[in-house]
């Protein structure tokens, strides 16, 4: 039976179904346009015939592998954004034709600074997602495992805040951001996890909260006194715990930006960092159609520093990497090694004072 287009009630996309040379095929076209779906069907049927004669490695394209990769399990919005740019470049290139030369060409075309982009940018935006898709494909016999030249990235020192710096940051933050910053510093939650937290997952009496990680695994957070005191002062007890002043719906929180770190309160973060005296640069630009240039403070640190800070403090207090890994939701001990010995033990009392909420009482 040749391939044909069908609609499924649980999807807006067209799907193809049928048998080619004895092989059953049932998959999504990745589009809700019938015209594009028909083009996909015709091409897929041709590929299936060629594959049945010469093998999968002769026909599987990057676009086909990406579609399968995205359907296999949920992927983050950041990953999807990188893959969209890669699809524009590789599109229907066969996986067996993607070599180091092709990858170098991708750096030139996709990245803003081309081949002169930083090693970290090359690795994050091109090398890592391409390798992930090709390893996924290799497991299915569609290509050989990728053997690209490694992209060497210089390890950057882990940044963290000392207790007095953390207090200064909170004091200089906008009122609606203070509870969020305290929660992040007191629990080590990722920004996305905190912004998605709902009151039904918070147990103030039991001093715990349940958050959902990127992999849809849940993790329990112990809430120190400073977090308990802060949450008790919030006026609402339904919907999202942390809310933007720009959202008027009672139970709504910040908008969903695909779990990218801190983008929902970029301006508030920059303002707090500037007022707290943290380092950064002023970005200047001239908006189209306006005579006067504008400038914006861009801090050298991002909101993710609060998770680094919590981890650094945790190790300072307990000197237990296994406990830190479990409490922070990391997969391996190697991922928490760089938090050891970052802050001298002499700061332990200041950390305990912060987590106890002593500075809130003083204020």
Secondary structure as a PSIPRED ss2 file (coil, helix, strand):
# PSIPRED VFORMAT (PSIPRED V4.0)

   1 X C   1.000  0.000  0.000
   2 X C   1.000  0.000  0.000
   3 X C   1.000  0.000  0.000
   4 X E   0.000  0.000  1.000
   5 X E   0.000  0.000  1.000
   6 X E   0.000  0.000  1.000
   7 X E   0.000  0.000  1.000
   8 X C   1.000  0.000  0.000
   9 X C   1.000  0.000  0.000
  10 X C   1.000  0.000  0.000
  11 X C   1.000  0.000  0.000
  12 X C   1.000  0.000  0.000
  13 X C   1.000  0.000  0.000
  14 X E   0.000  0.000  1.000
  15 X E   0.000  0.000  1.000
  16 X E   0.000  0.000  1.000
  17 X E   0.000  0.000  1.000
  18 X E   0.000  0.000  1.000
  19 X E   0.000  0.000  1.000
  20 X E   0.000  0.000  1.000
  21 X C   1.000  0.000  0.000
  22 X C   1.000  0.000  0.000
  23 X E   0.000  0.000  1.000
  24 X E   0.000  0.000  1.000
  25 X E   0.000  0.000  1.000
  26 X E   0.000  0.000  1.000
  27 X E   0.000  0.000  1.000
  28 X E   0.000  0.000  1.000
  29 X C   1.000  0.000  0.000
  30 X C   1.000  0.000  0.000
  31 X C   1.000  0.000  0.000
  32 X C   1.000  0.000  0.000
  33 X C   1.000  0.000  0.000
  34 X H   0.000  1.000  0.000
  35 X H   0.000  1.000  0.000
  36 X H   0.000  1.000  0.000
  37 X H   0.000  1.000  0.000
  38 X H   0.000  1.000  0.000
  39 X H   0.000  1.000  0.000
  40 X H   0.000  1.000  0.000
  41 X H   0.000  1.000  0.000
  42 X H   0.000  1.000  0.000
  43 X H   0.000  1.000  0.000
  44 X H   0.000  1.000  0.000
  45 X H   0.000  1.000  0.000
  46 X H   0.000  1.000  0.000
  47 X H   0.000  1.000  0.000
  48 X H   0.000  1.000  0.000
  49 X H   0.000  1.000  0.000
  50 X H   0.000  1.000  0.000
  51 X H   0.000  1.000  0.000
  52 X H   0.000  1.000  0.000
  53 X H   0.000  1.000  0.000
  54 X H   0.000  1.000  0.000
  55 X C   1.000  0.000  0.000
  56 X H   0.000  1.000  0.000
  57 X H   0.000  1.000  0.000
  58 X H   0.000  1.000  0.000
  59 X C   1.000  0.000  0.000
  60 X C   1.000  0.000  0.000
  61 X E   0.000  0.000  1.000
  62 X H   0.000  1.000  0.000
  63 X H   0.000  1.000  0.000
  64 X H   0.000  1.000  0.000
  65 X H   0.000  1.000  0.000
  66 X H   0.000  1.000  0.000
  67 X H   0.000  1.000  0.000
  68 X H   0.000  1.000  0.000
  69 X H   0.000  1.000  0.000
  70 X H   0.000  1.000  0.000
  71 X H   0.000  1.000  0.000
  72 X H   0.000  1.000  0.000
  73 X C   1.000  0.000  0.000
  74 X C   1.000  0.000  0.000
  75 X C   1.000  0.000  0.000
  76 X C   1.000  0.000  0.000
  77 X H   0.000  1.000  0.000
  78 X H   0.000  1.000  0.000
  79 X H   0.000  1.000  0.000
  80 X H   0.000  1.000  0.000
  81 X H   0.000  1.000  0.000
  82 X H   0.000  1.000  0.000
  83 X H   0.000  1.000  0.000
  84 X H   0.000  1.000  0.000
  85 X H   0.000  1.000  0.000
  86 X H   0.000  1.000  0.000
  87 X H   0.000  1.000  0.000
  88 X H   0.000  1.000  0.000
  89 X H   0.000  1.000  0.000
  90 X H   0.000  1.000  0.000
  91 X C   1.000  0.000  0.000
  92 X C   1.000  0.000  0.000
  93 X C   1.000  0.000  0.000
  94 X E   0.000  0.000  1.000
  95 X H   0.000  1.000  0.000
  96 X H   0.000  1.000  0.000
  97 X H   0.000  1.000  0.000
  98 X C   1.000  0.000  0.000
  99 X C   1.000  0.000  0.000
 100 X H   0.000  1.000  0.000
 101 X H   0.000  1.000  0.000
 102 X H   0.000  1.000  0.000
 103 X H   0.000  1.000  0.000
 104 X H   0.000  1.000  0.000
 105 X H   0.000  1.000  0.000
 106 X H   0.000  1.000  0.000
 107 X H   0.000  1.000  0.000
 108 X H   0.000  1.000  0.000
 109 X H   0.000  1.000  0.000
 110 X H   0.000  1.000  0.000
 111 X C   1.000  0.000  0.000
 112 X C   1.000  0.000  0.000
 113 X C   1.000  0.000  0.000
 114 X H   0.000  1.000  0.000
 115 X H   0.000  1.000  0.000
 116 X H   0.000  1.000  0.000
 117 X C   1.000  0.000  0.000
 118 X C   1.000  0.000  0.000
 119 X H   0.000  1.000  0.000
 120 X H   0.000  1.000  0.000
 121 X H   0.000  1.000  0.000
 122 X H   0.000  1.000  0.000
 123 X H   0.000  1.000  0.000
 124 X H   0.000  1.000  0.000
 125 X H   0.000  1.000  0.000
 126 X H   0.000  1.000  0.000
 127 X H   0.000  1.000  0.000
 128 X H   0.000  1.000  0.000
 129 X H   0.000  1.000  0.000
 130 X H   0.000  1.000  0.000
 131 X H   0.000  1.000  0.000
 132 X H   0.000  1.000  0.000
 133 X H   0.000  1.000  0.000
 134 X H   0.000  1.000  0.000
 135 X H   0.000  1.000  0.000
 136 X H   0.000  1.000  0.000
 137 X H   0.000  1.000  0.000
 138 X H   0.000  1.000  0.000
 139 X H   0.000  1.000  0.000
 140 X C   1.000  0.000  0.000
 141 X C   1.000  0.000  0.000
 142 X C   1.000  0.000  0.000
 143 X C   1.000  0.000  0.000
 144 X C   1.000  0.000  0.000
 145 X C   1.000  0.000  0.000
 146 X C   1.000  0.000  0.000
 147 X C   1.000  0.000  0.000
 148 X C   1.000  0.000  0.000
 149 X C   1.000  0.000  0.000
 150 X C   1.000  0.000  0.000
 151 X C   1.000  0.000  0.000
 152 X C   1.000  0.000  0.000
 153 X C   1.000  0.000  0.000
 154 X C   1.000  0.000  0.000
 155 X C   1.000  0.000  0.000
 156 X C   1.000  0.000  0.000
 157 X C   1.000  0.000  0.000
 158 X C   1.000  0.000  0.000
 159 X C   1.000  0.000  0.000
 160 X C   1.000  0.000  0.000
 161 X C   1.000  0.000  0.000
 162 X C   1.000  0.000  0.000
 163 X H   0.000  1.000  0.000
 164 X H   0.000  1.000  0.000
 165 X H   0.000  1.000  0.000
 166 X H   0.000  1.000  0.000
 167 X H   0.000  1.000  0.000
 168 X H   0.000  1.000  0.000
 169 X H   0.000  1.000  0.000
 170 X H   0.000  1.000  0.000
 171 X H   0.000  1.000  0.000
 172 X H   0.000  1.000  0.000
 173 X C   1.000  0.000  0.000
 174 X C   1.000  0.000  0.000
 175 X H   0.000  1.000  0.000
 176 X H   0.000  1.000  0.000
 177 X H   0.000  1.000  0.000
 178 X H   0.000  1.000  0.000
 179 X H   0.000  1.000  0.000
 180 X H   0.000  1.000  0.000
 181 X H   0.000  1.000  0.000
 182 X H   0.000  1.000  0.000
 183 X H   0.000  1.000  0.000
 184 X H   0.000  1.000  0.000
 185 X H   0.000  1.000  0.000
 186 X H   0.000  1.000  0.000
 187 X H   0.000  1.000  0.000
 188 X C   1.000  0.000  0.000
 189 X C   1.000  0.000  0.000
 190 X C   1.000  0.000  0.000
 191 X H   0.000  1.000  0.000
 192 X H   0.000  1.000  0.000
 193 X H   0.000  1.000  0.000
 194 X H   0.000  1.000  0.000
 195 X H   0.000  1.000  0.000
 196 X C   1.000  0.000  0.000
 197 X C   1.000  0.000  0.000
 198 X E   0.000  0.000  1.000
 199 X H   0.000  1.000  0.000
 200 X H   0.000  1.000  0.000
 201 X H   0.000  1.000  0.000
 202 X E   0.000  0.000  1.000
 203 X E   0.000  0.000  1.000
 204 X C   1.000  0.000  0.000
 205 X C   1.000  0.000  0.000
 206 X C   1.000  0.000  0.000
 207 X C   1.000  0.000  0.000
 208 X E   0.000  0.000  1.000
 209 X E   0.000  0.000  1.000
 210 X E   0.000  0.000  1.000
 211 X E   0.000  0.000  1.000
 212 X E   0.000  0.000  1.000
 213 X C   1.000  0.000  0.000
 214 X C   1.000  0.000  0.000
 215 X C   1.000  0.000  0.000
 216 X C   1.000  0.000  0.000
 217 X C   1.000  0.000  0.000
 218 X E   0.000  0.000  1.000
 219 X E   0.000  0.000  1.000
 220 X E   0.000  0.000  1.000
 221 X E   0.000  0.000  1.000
 222 X E   0.000  0.000  1.000
 223 X C   1.000  0.000  0.000
 224 X C   1.000  0.000  0.000
 225 X H   0.000  1.000  0.000
 226 X H   0.000  1.000  0.000
 227 X H   0.000  1.000  0.000
 228 X H   0.000  1.000  0.000
 229 X H   0.000  1.000  0.000
 230 X H   0.000  1.000  0.000
 231 X H   0.000  1.000  0.000
 232 X H   0.000  1.000  0.000
 233 X C   1.000  0.000  0.000
 234 X C   1.000  0.000  0.000
 235 X C   1.000  0.000  0.000
 236 X C   1.000  0.000  0.000
 237 X C   1.000  0.000  0.000
 238 X C   1.000  0.000  0.000
 239 X C   1.000  0.000  0.000
 240 X E   0.000  0.000  1.000
 241 X C   1.000  0.000  0.000
 242 X C   1.000  0.000  0.000
 243 X C   1.000  0.000  0.000
 244 X C   1.000  0.000  0.000
 245 X C   1.000  0.000  0.000
 246 X C   1.000  0.000  0.000
 247 X C   1.000  0.000  0.000
 248 X C   1.000  0.000  0.000
 249 X C   1.000  0.000  0.000
 250 X C   1.000  0.000  0.000
 251 X C   1.000  0.000  0.000
 252 X C   1.000  0.000  0.000
 253 X C   1.000  0.000  0.000
 254 X C   1.000  0.000  0.000
 255 X C   1.000  0.000  0.000
 256 X C   1.000  0.000  0.000
 257 X C   1.000  0.000  0.000
 258 X C   1.000  0.000  0.000
 259 X C   1.000  0.000  0.000
 260 X C   1.000  0.000  0.000
 261 X C   1.000  0.000  0.000
 262 X C   1.000  0.000  0.000
 263 X H   0.000  1.000  0.000
 264 X H   0.000  1.000  0.000
 265 X H   0.000  1.000  0.000
 266 X H   0.000  1.000  0.000
 267 X H   0.000  1.000  0.000
 268 X H   0.000  1.000  0.000
 269 X H   0.000  1.000  0.000
 270 X H   0.000  1.000  0.000
 271 X H   0.000  1.000  0.000
 272 X H   0.000  1.000  0.000
 273 X H   0.000  1.000  0.000
 274 X H   0.000  1.000  0.000
 275 X H   0.000  1.000  0.000
 276 X C   1.000  0.000  0.000
 277 X C   1.000  0.000  0.000
 278 X C   1.000  0.000  0.000
 279 X C   1.000  0.000  0.000
 280 X E   0.000  0.000  1.000
 281 X E   0.000  0.000  1.000
 282 X E   0.000  0.000  1.000
 283 X E   0.000  0.000  1.000
 284 X E   0.000  0.000  1.000
 285 X E   0.000  0.000  1.000
 286 X C   1.000  0.000  0.000
 287 X C   1.000  0.000  0.000
 288 X C   1.000  0.000  0.000
 289 X C   1.000  0.000  0.000
 290 X C   1.000  0.000  0.000
 291 X C   1.000  0.000  0.000
 292 X C   1.000  0.000  0.000
 293 X C   1.000  0.000  0.000
 294 X E   0.000  0.000  1.000
 295 X E   0.000  0.000  1.000
 296 X E   0.000  0.000  1.000
 297 X E   0.000  0.000  1.000
 298 X E   0.000  0.000  1.000
 299 X E   0.000  0.000  1.000
 300 X C   1.000  0.000  0.000
 301 X C   1.000  0.000  0.000
 302 X C   1.000  0.000  0.000
 303 X C   1.000  0.000  0.000
 304 X C   1.000  0.000  0.000
 305 X H   0.000  1.000  0.000
 306 X H   0.000  1.000  0.000
 307 X H   0.000  1.000  0.000
 308 X H   0.000  1.000  0.000
 309 X H   0.000  1.000  0.000
 310 X H   0.000  1.000  0.000
 311 X H   0.000  1.000  0.000
 312 X H   0.000  1.000  0.000
 313 X H   0.000  1.000  0.000
 314 X H   0.000  1.000  0.000
 315 X H   0.000  1.000  0.000
 316 X H   0.000  1.000  0.000
 317 X H   0.000  1.000  0.000
 318 X H   0.000  1.000  0.000
 319 X C   1.000  0.000  0.000
 320 X C   1.000  0.000  0.000
 321 X H   0.000  1.000  0.000
 322 X H   0.000  1.000  0.000
 323 X H   0.000  1.000  0.000
 324 X H   0.000  1.000  0.000
 325 X H   0.000  1.000  0.000
 326 X H   0.000  1.000  0.000
 327 X H   0.000  1.000  0.000
 328 X H   0.000  1.000  0.000
 329 X C   1.000  0.000  0.000
 330 X C   1.000  0.000  0.000
 331 X C   1.000  0.000  0.000
 332 X C   1.000  0.000  0.000
 333 X H   0.000  1.000  0.000
 334 X H   0.000  1.000  0.000
 335 X H   0.000  1.000  0.000
 336 X H   0.000  1.000  0.000
 337 X H   0.000  1.000  0.000
 338 X H   0.000  1.000  0.000
 339 X H   0.000  1.000  0.000
 340 X C   1.000  0.000  0.000
 341 X C   1.000  0.000  0.000
 342 X C   1.000  0.000  0.000
 343 X C   1.000  0.000  0.000
 344 X C   1.000  0.000  0.000
 345 X H   0.000  1.000  0.000
 346 X H   0.000  1.000  0.000
 347 X H   0.000  1.000  0.000
 348 X H   0.000  1.000  0.000
 349 X H   0.000  1.000  0.000
 350 X H   0.000  1.000  0.000
 351 X H   0.000  1.000  0.000
 352 X H   0.000  1.000  0.000
 353 X H   0.000  1.000  0.000
 354 X H   0.000  1.000  0.000
 355 X H   0.000  1.000  0.000
 356 X C   1.000  0.000  0.000
 357 X C   1.000  0.000  0.000
 358 X H   0.000  1.000  0.000
 359 X H   0.000  1.000  0.000
 360 X H   0.000  1.000  0.000
 361 X H   0.000  1.000  0.000
 362 X H   0.000  1.000  0.000
 363 X C   1.000  0.000  0.000
